[in-house]
Amino acid sequence: MTAILTRSAWTTDLELEIFDKLLDQYARHIPKKRSQEPRSPETYEERENFYRIRVAGAAHDFGLTFALLVCRQVLVPFYTRLGWQSFNGILLVEQPGGTVPFTGNEPMVLPVNDKAPKKGTINLCGLPW
């Protein structure tokens, strides 16, 4: 059997088309266009809340239990203010020689749909980048 794709696998236009069809079918009362363009966060507090909401929202949309990041030690206070917690366990990654602990940066976790682990072992089952 041969399948021929007539459009790109996933584009912004396709996403908007699907979203518009869903609104037409299930939520006709929701406008398709914004009444005004969103503004960028301006104050320090707005920027911090913006990033916190974006990360948590994306992780929630993907059904993740928690989010994981690695950062330099000097950035830990910044991410802590955004709700991230230090992960004091072992973060494993794949390297050409096999599975090894990742020690290049500080691992941090963000609870999303459940509690995030603060210790133990997390295996990325792949390369760190």
N, C-alpha and C positions, 0 to 999 in steps of 0.2 A: 504494500500500500504506500502511496506517495501523497504527501501533504504539501500544498503550496501556500505559503503565507502571503496574504495580500496587503498586509500592513506591518509596520514595525512591531516587535514584540510588546513594547510598552513605551509610550511617549506621554508627554504632558497633555497633548491634544486628546489622546485616547482616554486618559484619566478624566479629563473634563467632560468628554462625551459620556462616559459611563456614569459620572456623578450627576450630570444633567438628566439622564434617563432615570436614574434612581429617584431624583427629586420629582420628576414628572409622575412617576408611578406611585410613590409612597409618601411624598411630602410636598404637595403642591403649594402649601401655605408658606414654604421657606423660599425667599427670593434667591434667584440664581446669581445675581450680581450684587456686590457690596454697594451700599448707598454712598460710602466714601472710602477712599483708600486708607489702609491702616498706616499709622505713623510708626516710625522707628522708636525704640526705647530711647529716652533722652537723659534721664537721671541715672545715677549709680544704682539706686534701688530698683528702678524699672529694668535696667539691664540684668541685674542679678535674678530678678523674678522671671524675666523673659527666658533666660537660659535654663533655669530650673524647670519651668513649665514645658519648654520645648523638649528637653531630654526626657522628662518623666512622661510626657504625652506620647512621644514616639515609642518609648519602651512599652508603655501600656498598650498602644495600638498593635504592637507585634506580639502581645501576650506574654511578655517576658516577666519572670519572677523578680529579677533584679538586673541592673545595668552594671557594667564593669569598665573601668578606665585605668590607665596607668599614666602617671605624670611625674614630673620632677618634684623633688622634695620641697622646693620653694613655692610650688603651686598648691600644696596640700591645704594651707589655710583658706585659700580662695575656694577650692572645691568643698571644703568642710562647711563654709558659709552657705553653699548651695544645696546642702543636705547630704553630700557624699560622706561615706564613713571609711576609715582606714580598714583594709583587709590585712589582718596579721597572720595569715596562713601562708601556704605555698602556692604560687601560681606556676603551673607547668606549661611549657611551650615546646613545639617541635623545632629541632635544629638538624642540620645534616648528620650529626653524630647520634641523634636519638632524642628522647624526651628529657628535658633539663629544667631546673627551676629558673624562672625569669627574675633577674635581680637588677635589671637596667634602670627601672623606675619604680615608683611607689604605686602598688595596686590599691584602688579604691572601689567601693561598691555603693550602689544607690538602690534602696528598696523601692520596688514598683508595685507589684501585685501581692507581695508577700514579704516576709523578713529576708533581708540579705545576709549571707554568711559573713561573719567577722573573723573567723578562723577556720582551719581545715585545709582542704586542698581543692583548687579549681584547675582543671586541665582544659586548656584551650583547644586541644586536639588539632593543633595547626601552628603555623608560623605566628610570631608575635605581631607582625605588621601586615 
